[in-house]
Amino acid sequence: MREAWIIDAVRSPRGRGKPGVGSLSNLHPQRCMAQVLNGLRDKTGIDPAVIEDVVLGCGTGSGDHAHDIARMSVLDAGWPISVTGVTLHRFCGSGQQAVNFAAMGVMSGQQEVVIGGGVEFMSRYSPLHANGFHANNEHLRDIRPQVPQGISADLIATLEGFTRDDVDRYAVESQTRAMKSIEDGRFNRSLIAINNLDGTLALGRDEHPRPGTTLESLKDLQPSFAKMAGMHAEGFSRPFIDMVKQVYPKAGLLNQVHHAGNSSGVVDGASAVLVVSPEFARAHGLKPRAKIRQVATAGTEPLIMLTAPAPAAQRCLDKAGMKKSDIDLWEINEAFAAVVLKFMKDLDVDHSVVNVDGGAIALGHPIGATGGMLIGTAVDQLERLDKQTALIAMCTGGGMGTATIIERM
């Protein structure tokens, strides 16, 4: 099987995901994605006419994100009509899966040059017309109960014994690392400034981080999902907490520890990664930054939902013939603090090599775009820290995990 090379990876800054408040919220998500695509074109010198496909993840698929946002963004970018686009949905892992699919197309020999990435404007969400992950399917609801992810995160904390102090300390460290990285310009190489329709600057740097976050500043935040756990929501036959008790009868009283300060931020953004074959790179004078060694997915119990990053990472290691000790850096999406704490506990990985530039608690998690962003961040880290390998993993809705191993070139 041939290799898949990463020529470059870029992203937009993450804008606050509130209508009229976030600096990107007045733009259409297609327009932002189009600017990121053109930024990747300008950085690499690639001729868009040779791109065989643009594979994008998106967690919404309705409203402004509807009707194959990948193809529409390609057209909005002014690229040749011969360049196709396809949009996929694996919840929070959509963008990472898009890059993985791009790599798989190249590795298999079916494609030579593909862009993977994603886009999500959380400020522009529209109704999904479905209640819960079961999407109005009462049979699925009854045989595989699933609850909102914040309740799942609190269930992880309860079963693993993570305290409010544990998750808050993790959140503070995420903010501290992210601000240090921003101040040092560590994200600058990958950032594509996004402009308004009139050409003025909309956003040039991440705007979600909260400088100066401390344990003291977090202590007065109330748990976000305590009231929700007791709700009997429309489309459900019983309160969420009763569903939890059915599947996890020994959990007892949920330890409600997650709040806005230790959960991933609501933001807008887009990402793109150029993946090519070695033959294409050599023929076109493109210098690779990294190669994709292995990709994998894994599934776990869907009500607790957020526990699959470790199994996905382990499967990825096994398929690559690698050990945990072969990985220098780890990027694990910070959907909630307990997710990363459990990952580090399950695989016995030290926090010093996990999310070294902070993560989604500080920077935000633009659902479909995040996977491409994490892969790009890992490429930057390997070069900056003179390391060789990184593993990127994410949890997703439905109890799944995605994983990618990259190697610096």
Secondary structure, DSSP 8 states (H G I E B T S, - for coil): ---EEEEEEEE---EE-STTTSTTTTS-HHHHHHHHHHHHHHHH---GGG--EEEEE-S--SGGGTTTHHHHHHHHTT--TT--EEEE--GGGHHHHHHHHHHHHHHTTS-SEEEEEEEEEGGG----S--TTTTT-HHHHHHS----HHHHHHHHHHHHT--HHHHHHHHHHHHHHHHHHHHTTTTTTTB--EE-TTSSEEESS-----TT--HHHHTT---SSHHHHT---TT-SS-HHHHHHHH-TT--S------TTSB---EEEEEEEEEE-HHHHHHTT---SEEEEEEEEEE--TTT-S--HHHHHHHHHHHHT--GGG--EEEE--SBHHHHHHHHHHHT--GGGBSTT--HHHH---GGGHHHHHHHHHHHHHHHTT--EEEEEEEETTTEEEEEEEEE-
